[in-house]
């Protein structure tokens, strides 16, 4: 009776935890071996057979037949066997193995309490294994959970029996999370630890933005439209490059949706993160120009081999091109994989003049290295800065010391020019403020009063 009651109790608990029958059988076998070990000190010679359908289990112990028992757990005499089964004792000899059946009632009622503790621990282990196996196969998927706990460095999210962790670097900085909030995130990684599975989720990862577009834009899920590159400043701005595999479908229009319905759903999910959708082009100048939107460059000087671009803007548009904290030009650079330097038209023209300045005309330039440099077509600041230092040292008449002095003179020349430009800008600024009335005239105020 005890057998059936025990198995029914544990079977019910296992059903609640969604534990498979095969797993339950293994747990129960381990449980009864654990009880045997607690009761007898050793279970290495024991075996358990569990019949879940009948609600029964049997415990068998293999013992060696001896003349004189030294270890009652492992040994037995023929006399002891004959007390249980005379016929069996007659067929056995010293040295044979005898299989004894253990009556579970020997464990007593305290067995129930010990069994529940052991069973509970094993169930937790199985549950952790199930959670790990489930989520390890779902890396890259979007999940929705409930914020359970908010700490300084982590936000913990619950989904059924699983706990997911979102570290600070995977959060959108402008968001504030509260217990009970519903949250959508992408599964970034799953690792097994001594404390159980560590499931890391993210809202700042580029893949989260990709999956959001995949959810909102069916053409992306169907591979009619591809997202070829993503760059994000999470919560602030993002740029994505899209291309269409069907000439009839406009990739930007499909991502925006009717009256902006698709893009607005994504923007709302990302705490109003602005998203620039860039139509792909094989021509680097067109692609970079589109990526720098909303600013429009006047000129682009592109070195495709070095993946480098100088973008020239109207002076009034330069601030828009760079963006607050450099966010616009940096995202354009990341999404196109070109290093982009942005200049205002006047600034670039001044730099061009600076770059074309002859080395021989620079103040404090050492005279001796000038001739060997000029003989090797290195005449201007630009020629020098675009030359490989190791090759310059190989020039006859150029030493490391003399080259260092040349670089120092050029550095001073550049810094003096920059200081001069800043000074001129301050004068212009003062003049503009005076003409708009932002700078008052103390003498005039005194006279009027």
Buried (B, 14 or more C-beta within 10 A) or exposed (E): EEBEEBBEBBBEBBEEBEBEEEBBBBBBBBBBBBBBEBBBEEBEBBBBEBEBEEBEBBBEBBBBBBEEBEEEBBBBBBEBBBEEEEEEBEEBEEEEEBEBEBEBEEBEEEBBEBBBEBBEEBBEEBBBBBBBEBBBEEBEEBBEBEBBEBEEEBBBBEBEEBBBBBBEEBBBEEBEBEEEBEBBBBBBEBEEEEEBBBBBBBBBBBBBBBBBBBBBBEBBEEEBBBBEBBBBBBBBBBBBBBBBEEEEEBBBEBBBBEEEEBBBBBBEBBBEBBBBBBBBBEEBBEBBBBBBBEBEBEEBEBEEEEBBBBBBBBEEBBBBBBBEEEBBBBBBBBBBEBEBEBBBBEBBEBBEEBBEBEBEEBEEBBEEBBEBBBEBEBBBBBBBEEBEEEEBEEBEEBEEEBBEBBEEBBEBBBEEBEEEBEEEEEEEEEEEEEEEEEEEEEEEEEEEE
